[in-house]
Amino acid sequence: MSTYTFSPPELESIWSQACSELQQQLSPAVFNTWVISNPLTGLFIDGETARAVFTCPTAFHATTIRKNLSTQLKTVLDALVGKAVQLEFEVGTPTPKPPVSPTPNQPTSANQSAAFPSAPAPSQPTPTATSAPPASTGASSHAPTPSPAAPTFNSIGSLIHQTKSGSPRVEDLFSPSTLQSVALDRAVVAARQIGLRADFTFETFAVSTTNEMAHAAATAVSNRPGTAYNPLFLYGGVGVGKTHLMHAIGNNILKNNPETRVIYCTGEEFTNEIVNAIQMKRAIKFKERFRTAQVLLIDDVQFIAGKNAVQEEFFHTFNSLIKQASQVVMTSDRPPHEINLLEDRLRSRFEAGLMIDIQQPSFELRTAILLIKASAVNLSIPMEIAQLIASQVDSARKIEGMITSIRSAVELQKKPITSDLVNTILNTEIDKQRPSLKVTPNDVLRAVANHYRVKQIAIRGQQRVAELVKARHVAMFLLKEDLQLPLAEIGRWFSGRDHTSALHAVRKVQKQLMTDDVLQRDISALRMSLTAVSK
């Protein structure tokens, strides 16, 4: 038995009548969102059964229609076709034509056979009038047209807070769990589209005394964008969590309202977009995009310094956004007054908001960050090993690299997480990350003496004053760790001490580095100084 396939005109007629019926049963919001955008694109009759195919733009639309509107669709189509219709939903690109109005002599479901002028041969089953139930008396004879006041958004998330007098609310048609899931899904999609990392949220941000003020300000901004601390300027060294907080602000704003117009870019990307806009003669579109944003997140804003055209455009964009109470959040590796070649008018505007210095994470915070990030990738790291790693790395970014390396060893090489494994990875990572210092022992002694404000001759001498001992031990540690000098040679640089004295100093500094945040900053600063003079 062959299958009868409805022709496009027949399909259009059936769908028009179905829409007329559904428009009376559903609220304008639901009808315009879920019926018009998911049209009937195929209708087939095979004996006593019929099959209707709807083409949906996304799998989410298909799932939602099947779960919430299949009963209404099936009831209407059963009446129009005169048979039990099986509904099928496929994902594709629907290109629906507006439902046509039935002609004055167009038959309804009471005389369904006349609706198919191109009837098949007798061997093919044709719907008959006797098999069709009575037509619905409430059917409209006019094609459904969206009400001008009715919303026409393409997803349910836009309708969560939308109501219309006299019409059922969307909350009444869909369950709260479905609505919440939809809103979260739309927030995730929106965040991904603008370049935000899904794992950079407030929930995954470890807080301590070094960043608690920045965390509190970022949370306030995300909950009340444009009214709390505008602009917000976060600055600090590499790997202190500036970018994490910026992404968390954007993610939380979109979670609260996925329709918020958020723009996230780096200072370099902002610069490149301006250059491209000028070259492609699209400067007007560029201005419209940035100046109509409700939230602007600029990472590494110091990059625009020294670029006159870029600073000119950013100045006007900044003024426009602040004037319309749009939120501006910026990060930098230094405060505005230390950004060379930054125009004074921009510097004054940056400083007019809330500026927060995020310090290097403490040992405890680094340990917490490591455990949080490891848990996020289902990696169980014992506390003692987490502390071992935290004592050797000084930023969240390096912690992420360590977790990736450990995870790779565990999953690909099937190795257990042990101190030996971690030490091996630490030595490899530190060797890769640490720049090669081409300095002499005298350079090291000079840098240490300047840092601790003591004389070189005193560091190399025999005095046991506390500040001299600390400086001496740090110098020995750097000579061993960064210059790779033998212990015996290190001892000779300090009034002919033997190798055991040098070994004691190196081990003592290594142990203190695990918990002493001040010493960690001292070592980091000294290495930066030595890198600057390295040839």
Buried (B, 14 or more C-beta within 10 A) or exposed (E): EEBBBBEEEBBBBBBBBBBBBBBEBBBBBBBBBBBBBBBBBBBBBBEEEBBBBBBBBBEBBBBBBBEBBEEBBBBBBBBBBBBEBBBBBEBEEBEBEEBBBBEEEBBBBBEBBBBBEEEBEEEBBEBEEEEBEEBBEEBBEEBBBBBEEBBBBEBBBBBBEBBBEEBEBBBEBBEEEBBEBBBBBBBBBBBEEBBBBEBBBBEBBBBBEBBEBBBEBBBBBBEEBBEBBBBBBBBBBEBBBBBBBBBBBBBBBBBEBBBBEBBBBBBEBBBEBBEEBEEEEBBEEBBEBBBEBBBBBBBBBBBBBEBEEBBBBBBEBBEBBBEEEBBBBBBBBEBBEEBEEBBEEBBEBBBEBBBBBBBBBBBBBBBBBBBBBBEEEEBEBEEEBBBBBBBBBBBBBBBBBBBBBBBEBBEEEEBEBEEEBBBBBBEEBEEEEEEEBEBEBEBBBBBBBEBBEBEBEBBBBEEEEEEBBBBBBBBBBBBBBBBEBEBEBBBBBBEEBEBEBBBBBBEBBBEBBBBBBEBBBBBBEBBEBBBEEBE
